[in-house]
Amino acid sequence: MAKQDKETYDSYEKDVYDNPPAGPMGVHRGARSAASRAMPYVIVIIVALLAGLLFWGVYSGEINNLKMPWSSQESPTTSSAEKGKSGESKSKAQSDSASGNKTDASNADSPTDSQQNDQNADQNAEQNVEQTDNATAQQVVNTGTEVRVVNATNITGYAQSKVDVLAQAGYTSVSASNPTGNVPSQTVVWYQNETDKATAENVAQTLGISNVQQSDGLVTPIVVVLLD
């Protein structure tokens, strides 16, 4: 009678699956720590605080004063620029104030335009008076000046008659002569120098002559040319 073998667990050769690790296997999870269990609650609290701060910043307007990390480098420059502008504004205001004070002081010290015009008018009047006095002193009628009367007419003794008129007026050096060279187109009294002008005008007035001219190259200081 053959021996009947019974196959059991111990009949098979041992392998890696016969020594499973201790503890739960497969879909089972191990126990979590207290920190990992509390982390979701901490995140919820932090998010709630941040939301509250954001709402407060928007409502109060303080969010505009918040400086982002990327704008931290621009802040000193902006502050310096604002300080520079403020300093320039103050300097300009001080300069304007100083110039205004100087202008006020100069306006207070300087005379008005009307006063200056009056002073200039007085000075001009004084200068005109001085010039008139000098001209009067220089242009004095000198009855001793030599006067020559030229007869360019066909009337005999006409020049001598004018000499007598001047002699009666006080002239002491008057002579009559005939024309030589060019003769003017009308009766005229010529004088050589500016100092003889007053005397020449007096001679012309005495003889009833209206034409008085200055001329160079005269033999005598005053020449009277008589024409028809």
Buried (B, 14 or more C-beta within 10 A) or exposed (E): EEEEEEEEEEEEEEEEEEEEEEEEEEEEEEEEEEEEEEEEEEEEEEEEEEEEEEEEBEEEEEEEEEEEEEEEEEEEEEEEEEEEEEEEEEEEEEEEEEEEEEEEEEEEEEEEEEEEEEEEEEEEEEEEEEEEEEEEEEBEBBBEBBBBBBBBBEEEEBBBEBBEBBEEBEBEBBEBBEBEEEEBEEBBBBBBEEBBBBBBBBBBBBBEBEEBEEEEEBEBBBBBBBBE
